[in-house]
Amino acid sequence: MTAPLLSVRSLCVDYEQRRAGVFGSRASTLRAVHDISFELSEGETLGIVGETGCGKTSLGKAILQLVSPSAGRVLWRGVDLARADAKILTKLRSELQIVFQDPLSALNPRMPVGEIVAEPLRVHAADMSARDRRAAVADMFERVGLRPEMTSRYPNEFSSGQCQRISIARAMVTGPKLLVCDEPVSALDVSIQAQICNLLRRLQRETGIAILFISHDLSVLRYMSHRVMVLYLGRLMEIAPRDELFENPRHPYSRALIEAIPEADPDRGPHDMADALPGEIPSALAPPSGCVFRTRCPIATPECARTRPPGESVSASHRVACHHWRDTHARTR
């Protein structure tokens, strides 16, 4: 069996918060990511979904060491990134790239887009000649669906969809093995979303790159992912192969998210969709005891308040953290 490219083990991310009060400021700790573990293989896309504030972006940044984990391990091809020194991390940066949510703000407005895409080559392939860099950039522009003669233009001369193609070109020009896509299509029109998703899938087929695809849109994740991870308040609720999760979700939160996907059904109004997931997310500074989802869960019991549910294996590739996932399964059969 081939070893995974990426192995994340018990990863936690904390942020220190300071709040002003009558007697001065008080420090507190917000745990954005709590004890997350998973693996990712070459050519695989893992979708990460959850409501705003669930820790999706913090998880992606911690994997890339853009924020420092407070605990846990991030093993990239056997190297523990959380304990690697700056020299090793710099060497590995060409293999680990990210595409951000807002394509325009992710590009330097003072640089021609050709220079923006060439910049990673200047850092990670310093011995490459200027001529070879220009050729690599021109080739990358064609691969993402842009004309090579566009390289002399500036970001404000492009549409949002074109700017995202440029961001993808910059991320892919070094030949990475992992691409973290942080809500890469949420700022785009629906038709452009489909184009960018198709582009990422084609690049994955051509290169075998592994992708972490972060999104709040389950429809997009269903199209893009091989597996899906569901997060809530920084905790892993469920992780499963895509079709298994969508056809037979075991966690009440996963089921509620899927039921809230908009449908072209005139008999299903907005109130019906809202009822699929009632209530508000609790504060991450004071999460509920036991199962953090219990305050919104339709099947919560006193046991859910007393103890945190352990991650249990539904199958070799399906894990769920819920005290009552067997009962939920029996009720929906």
ABEGO torsion letter per residue (X at the ends): XBBBABBBBGBBBBBBBBBBBAAEBBBBBBBABBGBBBBBBBGBBBBBBEBBGAGAAAAAAAAAGABBBABEBBBBGGBBAAABBAAAAAAAAAABBBBBABAAAABBAABBAAAAAAAAAAAABAABBAAAAAAAAAAAAAAAGBBAAAAABBAAABBAAAAAAAAAAAAAAAGBABBBBBGAAAABBAAAAAAAAAAAAAAAAAAGBBBBBBBABAAAAAAABABBBBBBGGBBABBBBAAAAAABBABAAAAAAAAABBBBBAABBAAAAAAABBEBBBBAABBBBEBAAAAABAABBAAAAABBBBBBBABAABBBBBAAAAAAAAAAX
